[in-house]
Amino acid sequence: MSENIKISIVVPIYNVEKYLSDCVKSLIEQTYDNIEILLVDDGSTDGCGEICDAYANLDSRVRVIHQSNGGVSIARNTGVKNAKGEYVLFIDPDDWFEKNTVEILVNEIKGGDIDVLRFNYVKEYGDYSQENKNSLLEEKVYQDEEFNQVLRKNVGLVGKELRSIENFNFLASVCFGCYKKSIILDNNIEFTDIDKIGSFEDGLFNLQFLMKAKSFVYIDKCLYHYRKNNAGAYTSRSKKNFFEKTLVLFNEIAKVIEDKLEDKQIQQAYFNRIAYCVLEQNLNVMKNREATGREKRKEIRAILKHDLVKKAIKQFKLKYLPLKWKVYYFFVKTKCTFGVYFVTKAILKLKGRK
């Protein structure tokens, strides 16, 4: 690998003209120069296409790809396939990087043959910022058995890790990672369309990548700024056929980690992820404004009675959970539909206030 490592930054773009310039400026102004910025205009109907073209004329490192709308997964896949760098970074078009993000990553890469790097981020709420740091990892290089533990934590949390259940998806987003491109292309790794699996498309990509990777670095620095625009997003609307799509997701995860499922910890992590997703499913049910309370309870009951969910919940250990989650999952375990309904309703209301 050359000392002057080229980094490709993929930006999937759809109707974000209000924030796009802030994002692109943070890339152009990076303290490390050997980058290419791939702006994938995914059929935007606002001014994003023109903004992208203007930046391409301004800086030769900016390349623009205009395509019909296919969703964020398709746009990221397009970016990776067109990338010329040795490593790939992903950023959402309403977010931004610290100016020295790429420089810090390249310095780590030069220190050894690293397949993937991970870092922290800052949530930006407009009037205040909140650092989000990972309590699951230490700042070091992970290889061999330690690397296997990183893979397992991407599948799901186990044991005492459940004390911080809010970290369940901390390792999911690809925006807080840097990936060796050859591993992606050599193994035909792609983002799965969210219309197929409902959610967790980033996490599924990470699992596919980690199954083929051998080394991982965690950097305990906040290098990414995540713009939390919509404080009331949790109360906006429900996703149609979300549970059915999530069952497809569980099947896809099982296929990716099939060779590892004999490992007891991996197996437990997989079932814990399913148990954790019950909350996400129930929140989605509660967001359906067209359904009556009785209809919502009926849908929650059907989720709790599904064979895969029952199997996952049966083995889900509550002893490490914080008290509020012990209460919630006690109702889930006992299939107390009224309890699950009212607690989920309260959680949704609290999330809408944040």
PENORDA-V627737 format. One record per backbone hydrogen bond with DSSP energy under -0.5 kcal/mol. CO is the residue of the C=O (numbers start at 1). NH is the residue of the N-H. E is the energy in kcal/mol with one decimal. If there is no record, write none. Layout:
BEGIN
co:CO nh:NH e:E
co:CO nh:NH e:E
END
This chain:
BEGIN
co:3 nh:5 e:-1.4
co:6 nh:86 e:-2.2
co:6 nh:87 e:-1.3
co:7 nh:36 e:-2.2
co:8 nh:10 e:-0.6
co:8 nh:89 e:-3.0
co:9 nh:38 e:-2.9
co:10 nh:12 e:-0.5
co:10 nh:91 e:-2.1
co:11 nh:40 e:-2.5
co:12 nh:93 e:-0.8
co:13 nh:42 e:-2.9
co:16 nh:19 e:-1.6
co:16 nh:20 e:-1.8
co:19 nh:23 e:-1.6
co:20 nh:24 e:-2.6
co:21 nh:25 e:-2.7
co:22 nh:26 e:-1.5
co:23 nh:27 e:-0.9
co:24 nh:27 e:-0.8
co:24 nh:28 e:-2.7
co:25 nh:29 e:-2.2
co:27 nh:30 e:-1.5
co:31 nh:33 e:-0.5
co:33 nh:35 e:-2.9
co:34 nh:7 e:-1.9
co:36 nh:9 e:-2.8
co:36 nh:38 e:-0.6
co:37 nh:39 e:-0.8
co:37 nh:63 e:-3.1
co:38 nh:11 e:-2.8
co:38 nh:40 e:-0.8
co:39 nh:41 e:-1.0
co:39 nh:65 e:-2.7
co:40 nh:13 e:-2.9
co:40 nh:42 e:-1.0
co:41 nh:43 e:-1.6
co:41 nh:67 e:-2.7
co:47 nh:51 e:-2.0
co:48 nh:52 e:-2.7
co:49 nh:53 e:-2.1
co:50 nh:54 e:-2.2
co:51 nh:55 e:-1.9
co:52 nh:56 e:-1.9
co:53 nh:57 e:-1.7
co:54 nh:58 e:-1.1
co:55 nh:59 e:-2.2
co:59 nh:62 e:-1.8
co:61 nh:37 e:-2.8
co:61 nh:63 e:-0.5
co:63 nh:39 e:-2.9
co:65 nh:41 e:-2.4
co:67 nh:43 e:-0.9
co:71 nh:75 e:-2.2
co:72 nh:76 e:-2.5
co:73 nh:77 e:-2.3
co:74 nh:78 e:-2.2
co:75 nh:79 e:-2.1
co:76 nh:80 e:-2.5
co:77 nh:81 e:-2.2
co:78 nh:82 e:-1.3
co:79 nh:83 e:-0.6
co:80 nh:83 e:-1.1
co:86 nh:181 e:-2.0
co:86 nh:182 e:-0.5
co:87 nh:8 e:-3.0
co:88 nh:179 e:-2.5
co:89 nh:10 e:-3.1
co:92 nh:95 e:-1.9
co:96 nh:225 e:-3.0
co:98 nh:101 e:-1.6
co:99 nh:31 e:-2.5
co:100 nh:104 e:-2.3
co:101 nh:105 e:-2.0
co:102 nh:106 e:-2.8
co:103 nh:107 e:-2.1
co:104 nh:108 e:-1.4
co:105 nh:109 e:-2.3
co:106 nh:110 e:-2.5
co:107 nh:111 e:-0.6
co:108 nh:111 e:-0.7
co:109 nh:112 e:-1.6
co:112 nh:114 e:-1.3
co:115 nh:180 e:-2.3
co:116 nh:217 e:-2.1
co:117 nh:178 e:-2.0
co:118 nh:219 e:-3.3
co:120 nh:223 e:-1.8
co:120 nh:224 e:-0.8
co:121 nh:132 e:-2.9
co:122 nh:124 e:-0.5
co:122 nh:226 e:-3.2
co:123 nh:125 e:-0.6
co:123 nh:130 e:-2.4
co:124 nh:228 e:-2.7
co:125 nh:127 e:-1.2
co:128 nh:125 e:-2.8
co:130 nh:123 e:-3.2
co:131 nh:133 e:-0.5
co:132 nh:121 e:-1.5
co:133 nh:135 e:-0.5
co:138 nh:140 e:-1.2
co:140 nh:218 e:-1.8
co:141 nh:143 e:-0.5
co:142 nh:216 e:-1.9
co:143 nh:146 e:-1.3
co:143 nh:147 e:-0.9
co:144 nh:148 e:-1.8
co:145 nh:149 e:-1.4
co:146 nh:150 e:-1.3
co:147 nh:151 e:-2.1
co:148 nh:152 e:-2.3
co:149 nh:153 e:-2.3
co:150 nh:154 e:-1.4
co:151 nh:155 e:-1.4
co:152 nh:156 e:-2.5
co:158 nh:161 e:-1.8
co:159 nh:162 e:-1.9
co:160 nh:163 e:-1.9
co:161 nh:164 e:-1.8
co:162 nh:165 e:-0.9
co:164 nh:167 e:-2.4
co:165 nh:168 e:-1.8
co:167 nh:170 e:-1.8
co:169 nh:172 e:-1.6
co:169 nh:173 e:-0.7
co:173 nh:176 e:-0.8
co:174 nh:90 e:-0.5
co:174 nh:177 e:-1.4
co:176 nh:119 e:-2.0
co:177 nh:90 e:-0.6
co:178 nh:117 e:-2.1
co:179 nh:88 e:-2.9
co:179 nh:181 e:-0.5
co:180 nh:183 e:-0.7
co:180 nh:184 e:-1.1
co:181 nh:185 e:-2.5
co:182 nh:186 e:-2.9
co:183 nh:187 e:-1.1
co:184 nh:189 e:-2.6
co:185 nh:188 e:-1.2
co:193 nh:196 e:-1.8
co:193 nh:197 e:-1.1
co:194 nh:198 e:-2.6
co:197 nh:199 e:-1.2
co:200 nh:204 e:-2.3
co:201 nh:205 e:-1.7
co:202 nh:206 e:-2.6
co:203 nh:207 e:-2.2
co:204 nh:208 e:-2.2
co:205 nh:209 e:-2.5
co:206 nh:210 e:-3.1
co:207 nh:211 e:-1.7
co:208 nh:212 e:-0.5
co:209 nh:212 e:-1.5
co:209 nh:213 e:-1.2
co:214 nh:144 e:-0.6
co:215 nh:115 e:-0.6
co:215 nh:116 e:-1.0
co:216 nh:142 e:-4.0
co:217 nh:118 e:-2.6
co:217 nh:219 e:-0.5
co:218 nh:220 e:-0.6
co:219 nh:120 e:-0.5
co:219 nh:221 e:-2.2
co:221 nh:120 e:-2.5
co:221 nh:223 e:-0.9
co:223 nh:98 e:-2.3
co:224 nh:122 e:-2.8
co:224 nh:226 e:-0.6
co:225 nh:96 e:-1.8
co:225 nh:227 e:-0.6
co:226 nh:124 e:-3.3
co:226 nh:228 e:-0.7
co:227 nh:229 e:-1.3
co:229 nh:231 e:-1.1
co:230 nh:233 e:-1.7
co:232 nh:235 e:-1.5
co:233 nh:236 e:-1.7
co:233 nh:237 e:-0.5
co:239 nh:242 e:-1.0
co:241 nh:245 e:-2.1
co:242 nh:246 e:-2.3
co:243 nh:247 e:-2.0
co:244 nh:248 e:-1.3
co:245 nh:249 e:-2.0
co:246 nh:250 e:-2.6
co:247 nh:251 e:-1.8
co:248 nh:252 e:-2.3
co:249 nh:253 e:-2.8
co:250 nh:254 e:-2.3
co:251 nh:255 e:-2.0
co:252 nh:256 e:-2.2
co:253 nh:257 e:-2.3
co:255 nh:258 e:-0.8
co:257 nh:260 e:-2.3
co:257 nh:261 e:-0.8
co:258 nh:261 e:-0.9
co:260 nh:263 e:-2.0
co:263 nh:267 e:-2.5
co:264 nh:268 e:-2.5
co:265 nh:269 e:-2.7
co:266 nh:270 e:-2.4
co:267 nh:271 e:-2.2
co:268 nh:272 e:-2.5
co:269 nh:273 e:-1.9
co:270 nh:274 e:-1.7
co:271 nh:275 e:-2.4
co:272 nh:276 e:-2.8
co:273 nh:277 e:-2.3
co:274 nh:278 e:-0.7
co:275 nh:278 e:-1.1
co:275 nh:279 e:-0.5
co:276 nh:279 e:-1.2
co:276 nh:280 e:-0.8
co:277 nh:281 e:-2.5
co:278 nh:282 e:-2.6
co:279 nh:283 e:-2.6
co:280 nh:284 e:-1.8
co:281 nh:285 e:-2.0
co:282 nh:286 e:-2.2
co:283 nh:287 e:-1.1
co:285 nh:288 e:-1.4
co:287 nh:289 e:-1.2
co:288 nh:291 e:-0.9
co:292 nh:296 e:-2.3
co:293 nh:297 e:-2.4
co:294 nh:298 e:-2.1
co:295 nh:299 e:-1.9
co:296 nh:300 e:-2.5
co:297 nh:301 e:-2.5
co:298 nh:302 e:-1.8
co:299 nh:303 e:-1.9
co:300 nh:304 e:-2.4
co:301 nh:305 e:-1.4
co:303 nh:306 e:-1.2
co:306 nh:310 e:-2.9
co:307 nh:311 e:-2.3
co:308 nh:312 e:-2.1
co:309 nh:313 e:-3.0
co:310 nh:314 e:-2.2
co:311 nh:315 e:-1.1
co:312 nh:316 e:-0.7
co:313 nh:316 e:-0.6
co:318 nh:321 e:-1.6
co:322 nh:325 e:-0.8
co:322 nh:326 e:-2.1
co:323 nh:327 e:-2.3
co:324 nh:328 e:-1.8
co:325 nh:329 e:-2.8
co:326 nh:330 e:-1.7
co:327 nh:331 e:-1.8
co:328 nh:332 e:-1.8
co:329 nh:333 e:-2.9
co:330 nh:334 e:-2.3
co:331 nh:336 e:-2.5
co:332 nh:335 e:-1.2
co:335 nh:337 e:-1.5
co:336 nh:340 e:-2.6
co:337 nh:341 e:-2.7
co:338 nh:342 e:-2.5
co:339 nh:343 e:-2.3
co:340 nh:344 e:-2.4
co:341 nh:345 e:-2.0
co:342 nh:346 e:-1.8
co:343 nh:347 e:-2.5
co:344 nh:348 e:-2.6
co:345 nh:349 e:-1.8
co:346 nh:350 e:-2.2
co:347 nh:351 e:-2.6
co:348 nh:352 e:-1.8
co:349 nh:353 e:-0.7
co:350 nh:353 e:-0.9
co:350 nh:354 e:-0.6
co:351 nh:354 e:-0.9
END
